[in-house]
Amino acid sequence: MNAPVSAIEQLQLELPDLDWINDPGRVARLSQDFAWFSPVLKRQLEDKRADTVVRPRTEDEIRRLVGACARRKLPITIRGSGTGNYGQTTPLAGGVVLDMTSYNAMCWVRGGTARAQAGIRLVDIEKATRPTGHEFRCIPSTFRSATLGGLFGGGFGGVGSINYGPLGAPGNVLGIRAMTIEPEPQIVELRGAEALRMHHLWGTNGLVLEVEVAMAPARPWLETLVTFERFDTALAFADALARAPGIDKREVAFFGSPVPDHLGQLAEYLSKGCHAVLSLVDEPAEDALKDLVAAHGGTVTYRRDAAEVAKSNRTLMEFTWNHTTLHALRIDKSLTYLQSSFTPGQYIQQITEMEALLAGEVMMHIEFLRGMDGLLTCSGLQLVRFTTEERLDEIIRIHRDRGIRINNPHTFIVEDGKAGGALPPEILAVKQHFDPLGLLNPGKLRDWPVKA
């Protein structure tokens, strides 16, 4: 007597022409992302696996797969390159991981606008747009491997946010093409604010096929490291550079000691115990930058112009944002991190206060950016010496009690990661419309738990 055929086996028999991955080791690897940055998520998610992984190549393959999953009520977890940090791409209910990396065509470039399929790598988009004189407005430090759909679904800010704010600021994302998760999938084009109702929700409320973004004029960026002996003067310099209206810049990051000691690949440029500021400024602004360095008593220890960066294919961008955390973890695996949003007009005071209160346990890594309101502010991606989960929760409370917003990177629940806030009704309505059966990444939204 033949054994009953499982729903996954039925799915693969129905769609034999799709690119299936069933090897247990590869399925396990493609069921994880960089959630191991958090010892909490590592413990909670390390044994979670999909039943299978599929890599569709065309919209028709995606449509047929989604319809077949919906008819069998099989959970779907959408994945790009897995460069996220919150377990976004880790399935809690088994099912199918939908790996979008083979769906990766460039649709078009028109002036300062670009549109591409969700699985394309960000680096490949810039290769297409730079001949037209354009680059990303906001790009993560993982740009070599991160995908456009992954950026839209899980990204917040990045290099360039000092000018254009986070990705979700109006005008950065212009539109998306999305598919409903139902037996007969529908294709919908969403523009502007409607498109952003799927943004930064970890693929829980819609399957994004294409993303259209506004680009920025490309500049010849000069990359520098400036070091200081004192925390306060280094922070003052970073703030002055970020504020300087006549210096065009793409990135300003502050590393308080001992963060620079954890950037091993830059060790020859960062003396032990120093504080450092990393920046990308427009090459014509170099003299103004030098004047600012001199005024604050800093020392330029690293300088590469745009031609040198292009020739070496090595950029300081890959030491910013959450790449800083990655580099630090290579030196000390006991570290973890926070994600903080400081208050415009108060961030210098807040950073200084937290440094005095938690020095040695919480190490300052600060990224300057424009907030959603356009005001200059900064986000913290502080390194934390992890001891216990209880102490980590206490550190988060200490920040929140002092008016510092913490977007908790140690939870896989979307709402809890957003400082405990409930999702607005319009976002819940999008979830109901695009995922009426609750099959997308179940367990990541409070009201859509894993079904028993």
N, C-alpha and C positions, 0 to 999 in steps of 0.2 A: 504494500500500500504506500503510495507516494505521500511524503510529508506535505502539509499545507504550505502554500506559497505566501510569503509575507508581503505586506504592502510595499516595502522597498523593492522586493524582487519583482512584484507586479509592475512597478513603475519602470524598472530597467528593462523588463521584457517589452513593455509598450513603447519605449523610446530607446531602442538599441543603438541608434545612430549618434546619440549624444556622447560626449567625452566624460565617462564615469571614472571615478577614482574609488576603489574599494580596498586597496591595501591598508591594513590596520594602522601601520606606522604613519603613512601619509595622511590618512583621515584624521588621526590624532593630532598631527602637526597643523593641519588646516582647520582644526576646531579651536585653535588657540590664537591669541594675539599677545601683546606685550603687557597683559594683566599681571604678569609676575613682577612688574615694578612695585606692586603692592603685595606685601606679605599676607594681607587679609584676603585679597582676591585669589592669590596663588593657592591658599588653603581651600577656598570655597570652590574653585573652578578647575583645578588641575586634573580631575578625573572625568570631566564632562566631555562627551564626544558626540559627533554626528553619527548617523548610521551609514551615510555615504556622502560623497562630494561630487558635484557635477560642474563642468566648465562649458557653458553654452557659448556659441560663437556668433549667433545671429539673433535678431529679435524674434524670428519665428521659432527658433529652438527655445528661447526663454518663454514665449507664450505657450508652447506645447507643454513644457515642463511645469509651469505654474498651474495650468489647467488640470493636468494629471495629478499634481499634488493636492490641489483644492478638492478634487473629486474624492480623494482618499483621506482628506483631512490630515495630511502629513505636514508637520512644521517645516518652515523654511527659514534659514538664517543666511542673510546676504553678507558676502565677504568681498573686500577688495584685496589689498596686499597684507592685511592683518597688522598694520602699524599702529593701531589704536591701543589704548592703555587701560581700558575699563572692562574687558571681557565682552565688548560689543559683538564680536564675531564668534563667541563661544556658545554653542547651543545648549540650553538647559533641558531640552526635551527630546534630544536625539533628532531624528528626521534628516533633512537634506541641507547641507551647506551649499549655497549657490555662489560659486566662485566666479566673479565677473571679469577676471583678468584677461580672458580671451575675447571679450566684447570690448574692443579697445581702439576703434577707428576715430580719427580726427574728422569731424563733420565739415567744419569750415572755419576760416578766419576772415573777418570783415572789419578792417580798420582796427578799432580798439575793442573788438568783441570776438570771442572764440566760443565754439560749441564742439563738444566731443562726447563719445560714448563713455559710460560710467567707468569702465575698466581700464581706461588709458592711464598711463603713468604721468604724473605732473611734469616730470622732466621732458617727456616727449611733446607735451603741449607747448612748453617754452621753446623747444627746438623749432616748432612750426610757427610760432608768433614772433620770435626775435628777428627774422628777416624783414618783418614789417615794422620793426622798431618797438615791440611791445613785450612786456613780461607780466607775471602774475602780480596782482595787487596784494595778495595775502597768500603766502606759501609756507607750508610747514618745513621744519628741518629735515623731515623724512622724504623730501621731494623726489629723490632718486627712485624710490620704490612705491611711495604712496600713490593711490589712484584718485581720479577726480570724484568718483562716487563715494569713496571712503572719506575724502576731505569734506564733501558736502554732508555726509551722514554722521560723521564723528568729529570733524574738525571745529576749532574755535578761532584762534588767531595764529599769527605766524610772522615771518619776516615780511615787512611791508605794512603791517598793521599800525605802525607808528604814523603812517600817512592816511590809510584808508579804513582804519578800525578793524574789528573782527569780520570774518567772512559774512556773518549774518547782518551786517550793517546795510541798510537800503542802498541799492545801486551796485552792489558787488556781484550778487547772483541775480541774473536777469530772468531766467526761466529754466524749467525742467520738463522732461518728457517722462511720464511715470505710468506704471501698469498696475491695475487692480489684481488682487489675489482672490480669484474665484474661478469656478469651472469654465467660464467663458471670459477670459481676461479682457479688459478694456484698456485702451490707451488714452491718456489724458495729457494735454499740455497745460502746465500751470505757469503763470507769469508773476513776477514781482513778489508782493507780500504773500500771495497764495502759495508760491513755490517754497517760501521760507517756512511754511507750516510742516514741511518734512525735514527741515534742516536740523542737524545736531540731535537727532532722536534715534541714532544707532540702528537704522533700518527696521524700526518697529512699526511704522505706520505707512509704508509705501515702498514699492520697488522702483527706484530711479534708473532710467535707461540712458538719458542724456542730460547734460548740464551745460547751460550757457552762462558765461561769466564775462564781466567787463575786465579789461586788461589795463595796465599802466604803461606810460612811456618808459622804455628801457633806458637806463643810464649806465655810464661807466663807473661802477662802484669801487671805491677805494676801501680795502679792508684793513683794519688796525686793531691792535691791542694796546691799551694804555694802562700802566700799573701805578699803584699808589701805596704808600706806607700806612695811611690812615683810612678807616672805614668812612668817616664823615666826609672827607675831601673827595674820595672816589665817588661817593653817592652824589655829592654836590656837582661834580663834573658831569656825571651821567645825566643828571637832571638839566643842567645848563645846556648840554649838547642836544638833548631831546627837545628842549624849548627853543633853541636858536632858530629864528624864522628864516635867516638867510642861508642856512646850511641844509641843503637837500640831503635827506638820509633815508635809508631803507631799514636800518636795524640799530638799536641801542640796547645792550644788555649789561647789567651790573652783576658782578660776582664778588660777594664778600668772602673774606677769608673764613674757612679754609677751602672754599669751593674751587679756586684755581689749582690747589694742590691735587685735585681729583681729575684734572684734565691732562692725562698723561701724554697725549700726543702733542700737546703744546708746552710741555714742561720746560723746554729750553728758552721759552719766552716769558715764563711766569715764575718769578723767584719765590722761594718757599715763604709762605705766610703773607704774600701780597694780596691786595684787593685789585680787581681788574675791571676794565670797561671794554667791551667788544663793540665795534661799530662798523657799519657800512655807510659811507658818505659819498656824495658825488665828487668825482676827482677835482673839478674846479674849486671845490670848497676846502682843499687841503690846507691852504695857508690859514684860513679862518679856524680850522680844526687845530692846527699847531698853536695858534694864539690862545685858544681856549685851554689846551693842555698846559701851556706854560703858566697861564693865570692860576691854575689849580695845582701846580707843582707836580704834575704827572710825568711819566716817561713813556714814550712810544717804543715798545719792544718788538713790535711786529707790524710790517707794512707790506701790502701787496696791491699793486694797481690792477685794473680790470684785465689787462692783457696778461699779466702774470698769473692771475687766478684762472683765466681761461686755458692758458698753456699747461698749467699744473693739474687742472681739473680737481683742485682742492680748494674748498671754500670754508671760511669761518662760519658760514650759515649752519654748517653741520655740528656746531658746538653750542647752538642756541636752543631756546625753547626746550622741548623734552629730550633733545639729543644731549643736553647737559646732564640730565639724569642718567641717560644710558652710559655716557662716558664715566660718570662717577661710580656707577654700579660695577663697572669693569675693574675699578680699583678697590671698592669696598662693597661687597654683596649684602652687608647688613643694613645699608641705607634704603630709605624709601623717600617719598616726596609729598608735597602738598600742592594745591592749586588755589591761589589767593587772588582776590580782586581788592585792591586798595582804593581809597576814596580820593577823587580829584580834589586838589587843593590841600589835602591832609596826608598824602602818602609819605612824604619825607618824615613827618612826625611819627606816623604809624610804623614805618620800617625801622626807624631809630629805636622806638619803644620796644618793638618785638625783638630786635637784636640785643638790647640790654637785658630783656627778660629771659630769652631762651638761647643765648649765645652758647655755642658748643653742641647744642642738641638740634637746633633748627638753623640751617645755614642759608644765607640769603642769596638767592638767584632771582633777579628782578628783570622783567621785560617791559620796556616802555611802549605804549600804544595809545591810540585814540579810542575812547569809549564810544558806545552807541550814540551818545549825545555830541560827539566830536571833541570833547574835552580831553586834554592830555592826562593820562593816568598811567598806572602800571599794574601788571599782574605778577604775582610771585609763583615761581616753581621751586620753592624752597626744598633743599635736601633735609631729610630728617634721620637722625640716628634712632633706628627702631629698637624699642625694648619690648613693649607689650601692646596689644590692641587697645587695652584700657587707657594706657598713657597716650596713644595716638588720638583717641577720642577726646582726651582731656586737652591736648594741644589744639585740636580743632575748636573746642569750646573756648579756650583762652583767646584765640583770634576773634571768634564771633562775638564774644563778650565785649571786645574793644572796637566793634563796628567794622571788622574786616571780614568780607564775604569769603567763605570757603566753598568752592565747588568740589565736593568730596570725591577724590579719585579712588577711594577704597570701597566703593559700592558698585554693584552692577544694576541697580534700580535707577532708571533715568531720573525720576523725580527727586530721589534722595541725593543724587549727584549734583542736581541743580539747587543746592542749599535747602533741600527739603520742600521745595515749592511744588504745588499741584500744577498740572498742565492746564492751559487755558481751554475753554470749551471749543474754540475753533480748531485746535489741534486734535482734540478728542473726536471731533466730527470728521476730520480727515482720516483718522484711524478707522472709524466706523465705515467710511465710504470705501477706502482702498483695501482694507483688510477685514471684511465683514465676518469672516470665520475665525479671526484671531489666530492665524497661522504664522504670522511674521515674528520671529524671535521671541516666542512666549516666555514669560517670566521676567522680562526686563521692564515692563510697565506694571504699576501697582494693580490696575484693574484687569490685567490680562495675565493671570498666573499660569504656571504650568498645570495642565489638567491631569488629574490623577488617572 
